[in-house]
Amino acid sequence: ADHIEIDSSGNVLVGALASTTDLGYMTLIVKYDTEGRELWAVRSERTGAILSNPFEPVAMALDQEANVYVAAGDTLVKRDTTGKLVLDFYADLDSLSSVVVDRSGVYVAGSSNRFVITLKYDAAGNEIWRAHYDEQSPWDGTAAALAVDPADGSVCVTGLSGGAYATVKYDGAGNQLWARRIEGYQLDFNRLDRKGAL
């Protein structure tokens, strides 16, 4: 398995890349109860979105109602607590790398034309804003992680940009507040602390 989340009831959700009988691949999501009993298992379904990337889930998140969001390739999928497909839409990026959900919406980070892109959607999958980090060389921009500050809704994204590690902070409306670059280091990507610091 590649990703795991626990909801407020203690149920466990797992996302993984699974092979098919015809030597292909699919996204597999499984939900277990607190005793490890399987509640449901679903494989990838598509409603018109054609993946140009592998089906491997790269990020998974739960909202306040325990709906699960799974990013795989260039598509974001939302399922309810029973595993029923609620949303399945193309994110208009080359690939996704992170997904975070809060009460105000769904945030995703990824890359498009090798630039780092951050987007916010509402619960229905409508795009609220899109931020394009362009202070970089376009040859190797890749988002690696995303975090949302619960205090003010600001968003931080970090990843690779022009041969360096870049971290960008946006306000709640998607306006860039600052960007910092670190050259020549191997970094682990961390989350925001309670005071909004990295």
C-alpha positions as CSV (number, residue, x, y, z in Angstrom):
1,A,0.0,0.0,0.0
2,D,1.1,3.6,-0.7
3,H,-1.1,5.8,1.6
4,I,-3.1,5.4,4.8
5,E,-5.5,7.6,6.7
6,I,-7.6,7.2,9.8
7,D,-11.0,8.8,10.1
8,S,-12.6,10.2,13.3
9,S,-14.3,6.9,14.0
10,G,-11.0,5.0,13.9
11,N,-11.7,3.4,10.5
12,V,-8.6,2.9,8.3
13,L,-8.4,3.8,4.6
14,V,-5.6,2.5,2.4
15,G,-4.7,3.6,-1.1
16,A,-2.5,1.5,-3.3
17,L,-1.5,0.6,-6.9
18,A,-2.8,-2.8,-7.9
19,S,-2.3,-4.9,-11.0
20,T,-5.1,-6.2,-13.1
21,T,-5.5,-9.6,-14.8
22,D,-4.6,-8.1,-18.2
23,L,-1.2,-6.8,-16.9
24,G,-2.5,-3.3,-16.4
25,Y,-2.8,-1.2,-13.3
26,M,-5.6,0.4,-11.2
27,T,-6.0,2.5,-8.2
28,L,-7.3,0.5,-5.2
29,I,-8.9,2.0,-2.1
30,V,-9.8,-0.2,0.9
31,K,-11.6,0.7,4.1
32,Y,-11.3,-1.3,7.3
33,D,-13.1,-0.9,10.6
34,T,-11.3,-0.6,14.0
35,E,-11.1,-4.4,14.2
36,G,-9.5,-4.8,10.8
37,R,-12.7,-6.0,9.1
38,E,-13.0,-4.9,5.5
39,L,-15.9,-2.5,5.0
40,W,-15.4,-2.0,1.3
41,A,-12.9,-2.0,-1.5
42,V,-13.1,-0.1,-4.8
43,R,-10.9,0.1,-7.8
44,S,-10.3,3.0,-10.1
45,E,-13.2,4.3,-12.1
46,R,-13.1,7.1,-14.7
47,T,-15.9,9.3,-16.0
48,G,-14.3,10.6,-19.1
49,A,-10.9,11.6,-17.7
50,I,-8.1,10.0,-19.6
51,L,-5.0,9.5,-17.5
52,S,-1.6,10.3,-19.2
53,N,0.1,9.2,-16.0
54,P,0.2,6.0,-13.9
55,F,-2.8,5.0,-11.8
56,E,-0.6,5.0,-8.7
57,P,-2.2,7.1,-5.9
58,V,0.2,9.9,-5.0
59,A,-1.8,11.5,-2.2
60,M,-4.9,10.8,-0.1
61,A,-6.9,13.0,2.4
62,L,-10.1,12.9,4.4
63,D,-12.6,15.8,4.9
64,Q,-14.6,16.5,8.0
65,E,-17.3,14.1,6.9
66,A,-14.8,11.3,6.4
67,N,-15.1,11.4,2.6
68,V,-11.8,10.4,1.0
69,Y,-10.0,12.2,-1.7
70,V,-7.4,10.4,-3.8
71,A,-5.0,12.0,-6.3
72,A,-3.7,9.6,-9.0
73,G,-1.9,10.8,-12.1
74,D,-3.7,13.9,-13.3
75,T,-7.1,13.0,-11.7
76,L,-8.7,13.7,-8.3
77,V,-11.3,11.3,-7.0
78,K,-13.7,11.8,-4.1
79,R,-15.6,8.9,-2.4
80,D,-18.1,9.0,0.4
81,T,-18.0,6.9,3.6
82,T,-19.5,3.9,1.7
83,G,-17.0,4.0,-1.1
84,K,-19.5,5.5,-3.6
85,L,-17.9,7.7,-6.2
86,V,-18.9,11.4,-5.7
87,L,-16.4,13.3,-7.9
88,D,-13.9,12.2,-10.5
89,F,-12.4,15.1,-12.4
90,Y,-9.3,16.0,-14.4
91,A,-7.2,18.6,-12.5
92,D,-5.8,20.1,-15.8
93,L,-2.2,19.4,-14.6
94,D,0.5,17.1,-16.0
95,S,0.5,15.3,-12.6
96,L,-0.7,15.8,-9.0
97,S,1.5,15.3,-5.9
98,S,-0.4,16.5,-2.9
99,V,-4.0,17.0,-1.6
100,V,-5.2,18.7,1.6
101,V,-8.8,19.2,2.6
102,D,-10.2,21.6,5.1
103,R,-13.7,23.1,5.8
104,S,-13.2,25.7,3.1
105,G,-12.2,23.5,0.2
106,V,-9.8,21.1,-1.4
107,Y,-6.2,22.1,-2.2
108,V,-4.0,20.3,-4.6
109,A,-0.4,20.8,-5.8
110,G,1.2,19.4,-8.9
111,S,3.1,20.3,-12.0
112,S,2.2,21.6,-15.5
113,N,4.7,22.1,-18.2
114,R,7.3,21.6,-15.4
115,F,6.1,24.5,-13.4
116,V,4.7,24.2,-9.9
117,I,0.9,24.8,-9.7
118,T,-1.4,25.0,-6.7
119,L,-5.1,25.0,-6.9
120,K,-8.1,25.3,-4.6
121,Y,-11.5,23.7,-5.3
122,D,-14.8,23.8,-3.5
123,A,-16.5,20.7,-2.3
124,A,-18.3,20.3,-5.6
125,G,-15.0,20.3,-7.6
126,N,-15.3,23.9,-8.9
127,E,-12.0,25.7,-9.1
128,I,-11.8,28.7,-6.7
129,W,-8.2,29.8,-7.5
130,R,-5.1,28.7,-9.3
131,A,-1.5,29.9,-8.4
132,H,1.4,29.5,-10.7
133,Y,4.9,29.7,-9.3
134,D,6.9,31.3,-12.1
135,E,10.1,32.5,-10.4
136,Q,11.9,29.5,-11.6
137,S,13.5,27.7,-14.5
138,P,10.8,25.7,-16.4
139,W,12.9,22.6,-16.8
140,D,12.3,20.7,-13.6
141,G,9.6,22.3,-11.4
142,T,7.9,19.6,-9.3
143,A,5.6,20.1,-6.3
144,A,6.4,17.7,-3.4
145,A,4.2,18.7,-0.5
146,L,1.5,21.1,0.5
147,A,0.2,22.3,3.9
148,V,-2.6,24.6,4.9
149,D,-2.4,26.9,8.0
150,P,-5.7,26.4,9.9
151,A,-5.3,29.9,11.5
152,D,-5.7,31.9,8.4
153,G,-6.1,29.5,5.4
154,S,-2.7,30.4,3.9
155,V,-1.1,27.7,1.9
156,C,2.6,26.6,1.7
157,V,3.9,24.5,-1.1
158,T,7.4,23.1,-1.4
159,G,9.2,21.2,-4.1
160,L,11.9,21.2,-6.7
161,S,12.4,24.2,-8.9
162,G,15.2,25.0,-11.3
163,G,17.7,22.7,-9.6
164,A,16.9,24.1,-6.1
165,Y,14.3,23.4,-3.4
166,A,11.7,26.1,-3.4
167,T,9.0,26.9,-0.8
168,V,6.1,29.3,-1.7
169,K,3.5,30.7,0.6
170,Y,0.1,32.0,-0.6
171,D,-2.7,33.8,1.2
172,G,-6.2,32.3,1.4
173,A,-7.1,33.8,-1.9
174,G,-4.1,32.3,-3.8
175,N,-2.0,35.5,-3.8
176,Q,1.8,34.8,-3.4
177,L,3.1,36.2,-0.1
178,W,6.7,35.0,-0.4
179,A,9.0,32.4,-2.0
180,R,12.3,31.1,-0.8
181,R,14.9,28.9,-2.4
182,I,17.6,26.6,-1.0
183,E,20.4,25.6,-3.3
184,G,22.5,22.4,-3.1
185,Y,20.8,20.6,-0.1
186,Q,18.9,17.3,0.3
187,L,15.8,18.1,2.2
188,D,13.0,16.3,3.9
189,F,9.6,18.0,3.4
190,N,7.9,18.9,6.6
191,R,4.5,20.4,7.7
192,L,3.5,23.6,9.3
193,D,3.7,23.8,13.1
194,R,0.8,25.3,15.2
195,K,2.2,28.8,14.7
196,G,2.4,28.5,11.0
197,A,6.1,28.1,10.7
198,L,7.8,25.5,8.6
